[in-house]
Each structure stands twice: as structure tokens, then as C-alpha cells.
Amino acid sequence: MSFDHKWDRLRENNPEHSANYAQRWRKLVDAGHDIGGEARFVNAMAPREARILDAGCGTGRVGGLLIDAGHTVYGVDLDEFLISVAEEDFPSGQWHTGDLAVFDFAAAGITDIDVAVCAGNVLAFLDPASRRQTLSNIKSTLKSGGRFVAGFGAGRGYDFAEFIADVKSTGMLITLQLSSWELHPFEPDSDFIVLIAERI
């Protein structure tokens, strides 16, 4: 089954979209901006030398920093151009091109994951019809007690309450909700959500 993801439509409408996206992150780094907040967050919640899935890894900007912190990182993204950037920039990572909703994680050896992270508004780019399937597929990679963490902003077509319901539908236990990667509390009017859930 194939899905109509928003990211694919962006690429169809602008063939340079992926290259421009990758270049934007390079420019931010070159300008001295801090782009490591999500990676620091995941590093703090992961055991040392953890197995980490970067779901929707893009150029590997989160996973690459986690590799530098001593973790084994597996990245999956549907954009083959962004995966090529990740492979070039972080060759010790294990990067795969694929749709998170249908990717065969077990066949790729992506199992017994300690932490699966989905950062950078990835979930808001999904075809709404694929959301629960995607979350369930990511859950399948986690070891017992393994955790899923995702963050994205409001106003992107994925209501926070719907997202919370979708996570609960997988059987994962939601353990924490925040409004930023800097640990600010989540409030009813928050414009960003960071959610942690555990496979039980």
C-alpha cells in the first residue's frame, strides 16, 4: 500500500525542495546556530551505547549527533536525496530509504530499539491515513520498555489531541508531555508538543 505523504507532494511541486532543505541546515550550522536540542534530549533519556531509531531522519542531523555520543543509530526516511546526505556526513550510521508506514524494520535488522525518535515535524508531513500505521510500525522496533519520543508544532494539520489518541491506539503508554525539547511543561495553549511513550 502506498500513501500520499505531504513531503512527496512538496518534492513533486519543487524538484529542488530536498536539496534546499539540506542546504538550509548546513547554513544554520555554518552560522553557528544550535541544532542539537533534540539529540541532547534523546541522549539524556537513552542508556549508554543505546540502539536508537531516527524515524524520518532526513540528513541525519539528529542521528549524527547521537552517533557522536556513542550510540548505534538507524535512520529511515522516504527521501533518497536526504539519505544520501546522511550517508555522506555520517558514514557510521545505518541509513535506509523507505516509508515509515510500511518499512520492514525487522528485515533491516532494526529491532530491540531503546529509543525511537521522530523529530523535525516529521509526523506532520505524513498522509493522515498512514499515521496510526506509522506509529504502530515504529512501536514494533522497540524492545520491552523501549521508548518513543516525537515532537512537532501546532498549525501543521495534525491536531495534538488526535496525535495523543493515535499514540494510545498503538498500546504504548504515554509517560510525559512537554512543550519543547528544553523540557518546558505542556499547557492547553502550547504551540509545540514533545511526547514520550513506552512500549509495555
VENFENFEN-V581313 format. One record per run of one state. SS is the DSSP state (H for helix, E for strand, C for the rest). FROM is the first residue (numbers start at 1). TO is the last residue. If there is no record, write none. Layout:
ss:SS from:FROM to:TO
ss:SS from:FROM to:TO
This chain:
ss:C from:1 to:5
ss:H from:6 to:13
ss:C from:14 to:16
ss:H from:17 to:30
ss:C from:31 to:36
ss:H from:37 to:45
ss:C from:46 to:50
ss:E from:51 to:55
ss:C from:56 to:60
ss:H from:61 to:68
ss:C from:69 to:71
ss:E from:72 to:77
ss:C from:78 to:79
ss:H from:80 to:89
ss:C from:90 to:93
ss:E from:94 to:97
ss:C from:98 to:112
ss:E from:113 to:118
ss:C from:119 to:121
ss:H from:122 to:125
ss:C from:126 to:127
ss:H from:128 to:139
ss:C from:140 to:141
ss:E from:142 to:153
ss:C from:154 to:159
ss:H from:160 to:169
ss:C from:170 to:172
ss:E from:173 to:178
ss:C from:179 to:184
ss:E from:185 to:185
ss:C from:186 to:191
ss:E from:192 to:198
ss:C from:199 to:200
